[in-house]
Amino acid sequence: MGCCQSYCLRETHPEKEQQNQLHQQNPTFNSHNHHHHQASAFDAEAVGAGGVPPFSEFSLSDLKAATNNFSSDFIVSESGEKAPNLVYKGRLQNRCWIAVKKFSKMAWPDPKQFAEEAWGVGKLRHRHLANLIGYCSDGDERLLVAEYMPNDTLAKHLFHWENQTIEWAMRLRVAFYIAEALDYCSTEGRPLYHDLNAYRVLFDEDGNPRLSCFGLMKNSRDGKSYSTNLAYTPPEYLRNGRVTPESVIFSFGTVLLDLLSGKHIPPTHVPSYVMLGIPKHEEAPPTPQHPLSPMGEACTRMDLTAIHQILVMTHYRDDEGTNELSFQEWTQQMRDMLEARKRGDFAFRDKDFKTAIDCYSQFIDVGTMVSPTVYARRSLCHLLCDQPDAALRDAMQAQCVYPEWPTAFYMQAVALAKLDMHKDAADMLNEAAGLEEKRQRGGRGS
């Protein structure tokens, strides 16, 4: 992403000084009172001499014009279906470049709630942030507008340059600047940063590292954070999908490891011999300690077609008892949610796995009803779409809903094997087989 040149900002936003004076004269001045070109208060010393445009509401037509109607040629960042990380570059009529992030329609159904969250982030101003300068809420569209950073991401400079590397002085500068940015945000009452990783660190036109403001914005109305890469996510995120101040520290530690090593080797997902660069001969996966069911055999063989057939046949038998709903909860929203699940089931049966992911995501995002079967089915869909990180996350969510469900462990085993974590995969297979054996002796089942 890259910010506009300072002279451009001064020429195109002459109202900034006037609004700064307004704030100094009246500290209770509320920027919400001015619907367009509203400037939130900021520390001029923290921003630096260049200045930043005041936080504003943009029209959809302005952003369409800036991004050539959201042309695919203008996309600078995108991720999987679940992680709302579609970012465009754009150029305003004043010739200044911007970055525009699009949220999914389901993420923020309430425009007022989206605007309030954007205003909260838009109040922040710091020289080490790629600052948020506006938002757009028009119909189903929910968009954020930030300074554009033109010199790529930390991930690209660390991992994707063949003949060029980052000097140690710059690596230290990145660590220090990002720590300062996070400390500033925490001091200003925004301690949570979602999905912190090397792709969130950007370089401006002067080559200075900045932390993307997009990570300060919740990814949805319910506060859940959707990770674009499990390598950077702390263990508690995998259990509940939520970010805490402690999990931000964990994720910052993984960025430090990237900086120190120059390699993408997340600490919780890679064996020590890999991190040390010690060669090791591949060993055959351990033999399961318990007899395997057809599901276990299919997972051992990594036979996704057989797993699909088994999940279709079992339908929702294993969901009994996981939901206790009152009469009041059977609203139109509930009917819509169940209709989304039904569409997902049809798509799953017909092997239209991308459609199934979309429909099951609609069901899950409402959050009124939980279903381990839906998580297991969507996990398999992710595997069949070559998205093992997302598959592992869904399988772990299924385990959270139903802690002794063998299918949840089996699906984790397949996802872990796809991620080349074969020892962990074998452990999961044994865990699942043990639960099945316990069930056959009278425990609740698979």
N, C-alpha and C positions, 0 to 999 in steps of 0.2 A: 504494500500500500504506500502512497506518497502524498505529502501535504502540499498545499498550494504555496507558491512563492510569497514571501512576506509583503512585497510591494503590491502584489495582486490583492491580498487581503485588505491592505490599507485603502486601496482605491475602490474596492467594491463593497466595503462595509463601513462607510463614514459614520453610521449611527452608533458604532461600538463605544466611542468616547462618551457620547451623550448618555448612553445607558449605564456606563460605568459610573458617571457622575451621579446619575439617579440613585444608584445603589449606595454610593458613599453618603449621599444626603439622607437617604432613608434605608437603613439596613434591613427593614422588614419588607422591602420591595419584593414582590412575588412575580417572577418572570411569567407565570401562567396567565397573568392579566393581559399580556400582549401576545396575541395569537400568531402573528407572523414576525419573523426576524427578531425574536425575543432573545436577549443576551442574558445568560445566567452569570452570576457573580463568580469571579475567579481571581486567583492570586497572580497579579501581573509578574511578580518576580519569579514564580514557579514556571510560568509560561515562557518567559524569555522575550526578547525584543521583537521576534517575528510576529507574535500575536496569533490568535486562533479565531475563526469566525464565531459569532454568537450562535448558541443553539437555537435552531429554527424548525418550524414545520414546513416540509417540502410538499409540493403538489406532485401527484402521480405523473402528470404530463411533463413536469420539469425533469423528473428522473427517467422517464421514457426517452425524452429527447437527449439526455446526457449519456444514456447507455445504448443509443441506437435501438430503442424498443427492446431492451434487455437481450441484445443479440448474444448468441453463443460465442461470438468472437471477442466479446468483452468480459467473459468469465475469467476470473483470476484465481478462484478457489472453489472447490466443490468436494463433497464427501458422499457417504452412503445415504440411503433413503431416510434412515432414522435421524442422523445428525444434520440439523438444519444449518448448513455451512456453505450455502451458495452465495458467492460474493462476486460482484461485477465492478469493474472500473468504469468511471464515467467522467464526462467533462461538461461543466456548467457553461452557461452563456458568457460568464465573465472569464472563461478560458481556464478556470481552476479545476484540477483533477480531484475526484472524490472516489471513495469506495462505498458501494451500496450492498448491504446484506439483505437477502430475502428470507423471511421465515415462512414455514408451511402454514397453510390456512387454518389447520387444526390447532396450531400452537397457541395462538392468541385470539380466541373468538370474541373477546370483549375489547373493543378499541380503546375504551377509557383506561382499562388496566394496562394495556400495552403502552399508551402514551405516558402514563404515570411512571412506569418502569424506565422508559426512555429518558424522561425528564430527570429522573434520579441519577442516571449515568451521565447525562448531558451536563450536569452541574460540575463535573470533575474537569479540571484543567491542569495538565502537568507536562513538562517538556519531555518526559520519558514515556508518555502515552501517545498513541495514535488516537487523538481525541475524537469523541462523538460530537458531530456538529449539527445533527438533525435527524428527523424521522418522518415517515409518511404512513398514515393510516387511512386508506381509502377503499371502501367496500371490503373485499376479502384480503386486500393487500396489506402486509405489515412489513415495513422496510426501515432499516437504519442507515444513516449516512455518516461517514467518518472521513477524516483526513486520509489521503491516499499515499501510501509508501511505495516508491518506485523501485527499490533495490532489493526485492525478494525477501525471503524468510531466512531465519537462522537455519532451519532444516536444510534448505537448498544449499546454503554456503558450507554447512558442515558435511552433508552426506552426498551431495550431487555434483560437486565440482571435481573433475578428474585430475586436473593439474594445478589446482589452486586451493590453498587452505587458509584458515583464519589464524592470524598471528596470536600469540599468547596474550599480548597487551589488549587486543580486541576481545578475546574471550573473557578476560577479566572485566573489561568494560561492560560487556553484555550482562554478565552476572550482577555487577554492581548496579547498573542502570535499572534492570528489571526488579531487583530487590528494592531499590528506591521507589519505583512505581508502585509495587505492591504495598509497601509501607505507607505511601501517600494515600492510596485507596482505602486501606484499613483505617488510617487516622480520620479519613473523611466519612467513615461509616459504611464503606463498601468492602468488607473483608473477604467476600466470596468471589473467587475467580473460577469460571467454569472451563474445563477442558484445557488447562495450562499445559502447553507443550512447545516444542521447538518451532512449530508452524505458527504459533501466536506471537513470536518475536519477529519484528519487521525492521527494515532499515529505510530511513528517510533519504531525501535527496542529498544530504550531506554525509550519508553513510553512518549516521548515528542510530543505535538500536532503540526501538520503541516497543512497548507492549500494546497489543491490539486492545482497543476498548470493547470489542465485541464480546470478549470473555467475561466482562463485568455485567452483561445483560443476561438475565435468566433466559433459558431456552424455551420456556413455556410458562403458562399461567400458574402451574402447580409447583414451580420451583425446581423441577427435576432437571438434571443435566445429562445431555446425551453425548457420550464421549466419541470422538472421531478415531481414537486409537487407544486400545486397552493397555498399551505399554506404559502410559503415563498415569493410569488411574489407580488410586489407592484401594486397598481391600474393601474398605467400608462402602465405597461407591458401588462395587459389584453387588453388595447386599441390598442397598436401598436406592441407588441411583441419585443420591443427593451429595452435594458438596458441603464440606465444613471448613472452617479456618485451618484445621489440622491437615485436611486432605490437600489444601492448597500448598502447604509446606512440603508434603510428600511429592506433589507434582513438580514443585520448584526444584526439589532434590534430583529428580530425573533429568531436568533440564541441565542442572549442574553436571551430572554424569555425562550427558551428551557433550557439553563444553570441554570437560576434562579429557574425555576419551577420543572425541572426534568420530565416534561410532554410535550407531543407534542400538544400544544394548540395555534395555530396561532391566533394572535390578531384580524385580520380582518374577520375571518371566524367562530368565536365561540362566542356565547352569553356570557355576563358578568357573569351570574349566574353559568355557567359551569366553568369559570376561577376561580371563588371564591369557587367552590365546594358546592354551595347552592342547595339543592334538589328542584326540581320543577315538579309539576304534568303536564303531557302532556295535551295540549289543542287541541281541534279539529281545523283544519285549518279554517281560516275565510271564510265565504261564499262570492263568487265573487260578486262584485258590479255591473257588467255588464252581460248581457246575453252572453252565450258562443256559439261559432260556433262548428261544428264537431271537428275541430282541438283542440279547447279549451277543449271540453268535453273529448277527448282522452288524452290530457295532464293531466287533472284533475284526470282521472282514472289511469294514468301512463300506458296506454295501448300502448306499443311500436309497436305492430303489426298494430294497427289502424293508428298510426302516420306514419308508413312506407307506408301503402296503400295511405294515403293522399299525402305524398311527391312524390310518384311515379306518382299519377294522375296529380298533378299540374305541374310536369316537370319543365321547366325553365321560365314559364310565368312571374314570379316576377322579373326576372333579367333584363327586358327591361329597357334601359336607364342607367344601371350601368356601361357600358363600351362604350367609344367612341374611336375607333381604327382607325389610319390612314392606308392608303394603304401599306405604308412601313413596318408596323408591321406584315403584313400577310406573314411571312417568313416560312421557313421549321420548325423553332422552334415553331411557332404558330400552324402549322399543327400537329406537334408531341404532343403539349400540348392539343389540342382539341381531338386528338386520345386517350390520356390518360384519359381525362374526359369521352369519350364515353365508354372506357373499364370499368371505374368506374361505369357508369350508368347501364351497363349490369350486373355487379356484384351486384350492389345495388338492381336492380329489381329481381335478382335471389337469393337474401338473402345471398350472399357470402360476408359478411361484412368486413372481414379482407382484402380480395383482393380489395374491394371498398376503404378502407382506404388508401392502398398503391397507387392506381391509382389516387384518388383525391389528395393525398399528392404530387404526381408528378405534377399535374396540378397547385396546389397552389404554390409550391416551385419555379416555373418559374417566377411567379409574374407579367407577362405581362398583364394578364386579371384577374379581380376579379369577383367572383360569390357568392352572398349570398346563393343561392340554394346549391352550392357545400359545403359550410360551414355547412349549416343546415343538409344536408345528411350525411356528415362525422360526425357531432355531434351525430346523431342518431346511426350511426355505432359504435361510441365509447361507447354509452350507452348500445348497444346490446352486446358489448364485455367487459362490466363491467369496463369501464374507464370514470367515471363521471367527473373527473377533466378535462380531454381532451375534453369531450363533452361540458362542460361549456365554456371552452376557445373558441371553435369553434363557439358556439352560440353567444358569445360576439363579435367575429370577424364579424359574419354575421350582427350584429347590427351596427358595425362600418361602414360597407359598405352601409347599408340601414337602417338609424337610426329609421325609423318609420314603420318597417316591423314587423307585429305581430308574424310571425313564429319564428323570432329570439328570441323574448321574451318568446314565448311558450317553445322553446327548452331550454332556460335558466331555466325556471320554472321546467321542468322535471329533468334537471341535478342538480339543487339546492335541489330538493326533494330527489334525490338519495344520496346526500351528507348530508341528515338529516337537511337541513336548510329550514324548512317548512314555517316559517314566510316569508322569502325572496321569496320562491317559490310562495306563495300566492300573494305577491305583484306583482311578474312578471306576473302571470295569469291575475290579474286585469288590469295591464298595457296593456297587449296584447288585452284583451277584449275591453278596451277603444279605442285602435287604430282601431280595427275592426269596432266598432260602428261609429267612425269618418269617416272611409272609406265608410260605407254605406250611410252616409250623404253627400258624394261627395268627400272625400279625396282620396289620392292614396292608394292602397291596399295591401293586406296581402301576 
